[in-house]
């Protein structure tokens, strides 16, 4: 399958949107740490960070392999 620049731009937009959404979760978790729930806050930050990385890797692989968001390949 051919690499399409539009798909790459769409993927970057999707990755950025997801990262911003997860960043708000990270801020909330930082607030939990400040309020004394260190374990829960750190756990949430790690979980959100992993979610960001996983989503970015999956979307990147979709672009490289020529898949689209609306493809049902899973």
N, C-alpha and C positions, 0 to 999 in steps of 0.2 A: 504494500500500500504506500501511496505517496504521502509525503509530509506536506501538510497544508498550513501556511502561515496563519490563516484565519483561525484554525483550530488551536494553534499555539497561543494566539492572543486571547481567545476565549478561555483557554485553560489557565493562563496567567491571571486573568480577571477572576475566575472562579477560585483559584488558589488564594489570591489576595483577599477576596471576600471572606473566605473561610478563616483565614488567619486573623482578620480583624474581629470576626465573631468570637473566635477562641481567645483572642487577646482580652476581650472584655471579661471572659471567664477567669483568665489569669489575674486580672486586676481584682476581681471579687475574691479570689483565693488569697491574694496578698493581703486583702482586708481581713480575711479569716486569721491569717498569721498574726497580724497586728493585734487582733482581738484575743489572741491567746491559743487559737486552735492551730498550732504549728503543724502537727501531723496531718490533719485534714487539708490545710492550706497547701502544704508542700505536695501532698498526694494529688490534689486537684491541678496544681501547676504542672506537675510531671505528666499527668493524664492529658491535659490540654495541649502540652507541647508535643507529645507523641501523636495526638490526633492531627495536629497541624502537619507534622512531618509525613505521617502516613497518607493523608489526603493529597499532599503535594506530590509524593512519590507515585501514587496511583494515577493522578491526573497526568503527570509527566509520561508515565508508561502508556496511558491511553493515547496521547498525542503521538508518541514514537511508534506505536503499533497501528495507528490510524483508526482507533475506535472513537466513537462519539458518545456523549453523555446519554443519549437516548437509545443506544444499543443495549440489548439485554443479553450480555454474554456471561453473566455470573450464574 
